[in-house]
Amino acid sequence: MENLYDNQSFWVDRVNMAKKAGDPTKCVYGNLRPVINNRVGVLKKLLKPTDRILDAGCSYGWLSRYLDNAYTGLDQTIALVEYGRELYPGINIVVSTMQDMPFEDDSFDWVISSCVKHGIVEGESLGMMEKGRWSQIESEILRVAPKAIIWPSYSFDYEILER
């Protein structure tokens, strides 16, 4: 097993595969359609139209296509952020780690994070990344927004975090 979160070249290869296939939902991660449908359904029930959203670990910003809310994406993988900007011109995606977000306190109403936590917690437990990374990320999440919804993996189970 390897730490894919910090492996920029792995993601360059995945983006190139997606571009070649012409469908990012089937090539960057596999078939994301069931995951997308689940996330969007839950979020449409939770969010108010005026809520400002930070999609932390946004990949190429796919969620921005499904929500009418003010949207900002954040991802540490340059290739994914550039791909998102190419797919969705004008999208607001920032390159940054989740443990040091470049936003003021309370910049958002909700932070959304999908399919990030499990890999980080597992990577910590296997010694592939520094211990405490996820704790630091949760602190950052609750610094920039009072509420968050976290889908730890590709499953449909989620957690709500609140200050």
SULVEN-V747805 format. One record per pair of residues at least 6 apart in sequence whose C-alpha atoms are under 6 Angstrom apart, sorted by the first residue. I is the first residue (numbers start at 1). J is the second residue. Records with the same first field share a line. If there is no record, write none. Layout:
# SULVEN-V747805
I: J  J
This chain:
# SULVEN-V747805
12: 79
14: 28
18: 24  27  28
25: 31  32
49: 69
51: 109
52: 70  108  109
53: 71  108  110  111
54: 72  73  111
55: 73  111  112  113
56: 74  112  113
57: 74  75
58: 73  74  75
59: 75  80
60: 80  81  83  84
61: 84
72: 92  93
73: 93
74: 93  94  95
75: 95  96
76: 95  96  97
98: 137
99: 136  137
105: 143  144
106: 144  145
107: 144
108: 145
109: 145
110: 145  147  148
111: 148
112: 148  149
113: 150
114: 150  151
115: 151  152  153  154
116: 152
117: 152
118: 152  153
123: 129
124: 130  131
146: 162  163
147: 161  162
148: 160  161
149: 159  160
150: 158  159
151: 158
